[in-house]
Amino acid sequence: MDELLDSLAKSSDSTVGPDDIHYQMLKHLPSDVLPSLLNTLNNIWLTGKFPPSWRQSHIVPIPKAGKDSSDPSHTDL
């Protein structure tokens, strides 16, 4: 449980993925829900079976300032 709480405390806000779960939501879970989250994460770790949505991501290219945004070589990922 300490490791889970430490990881949540150290996590930084980032763009949400397809599951639409924000780190702030996880950081503010009621304490009686945390054992269920820990159990779920431990089961995933032990079995190696990840939810399909965790295998997806959204990539948004960001055009470089002053460059032609239609040229894919002028973006930062």
N, C-alpha and C positions, 0 to 999 in steps of 0.2 A: 504494500500500500504506500509505503514511503517513497518508493521509486516512481509510482504513478503520480503522486502529489508533487514530487520534485519536477517531473517532466512537464506536468501541466503548468507549474509556476514558471518554468523556464521557456515555455513555448511563446512564440511571438505571433501576433496577429498577421495573418496572410490571407490571400484571396481564398475563398471557399471553393471546394471542388464540387463535383456533381451531386454529392450527398447533401450539400447546403448546410453543413454543420460548421459553425464558427468556433474557433478556439475559446472565445469568451463564453460560449454556451457550456463547453466542457469545464472551464475554470470555475463556473458558478453552479455546478451541479450540487444538489443537496447531498449532504454527507451520507445519507442512507442509500443513495443510488451508486455511490462510488464502488462498493464491493461488487455490484453487478457489472459495472464497466470493467473493473479489474479482472473478473472472471472471464468475461468475453474476450478481452485482449490476451489473457493467458491461454485460452483455448485456441485462439488464432495462432499464437506463437507455437504452441505444442503440435498442432495439426498441420500448420502451414497452409491452411485453407482460408484465403482472404475473400471477403465479400467482393463480388464482381465490380461493384462501383468503386472500389479502392484501386482498381487497375486502370481507371480512366483518369484523364486530366484534361485541363483546358489550357491551351497555349495561345497567348495573345501577343503577337509581335508589336513592338513599340517602335515607331519610326524615329530615326535619328533627326535631331533638329537641323533644319536647313537642307535636308536631303530629299530626294524624290521618293515619296512613300510608295509608289507603285513598283519600285525596284526592290526585290526581296533581299538583296545584299546590303541594304541600308536600314536594317532593323536590328534591334537588340532583343534577344530572347531571355 
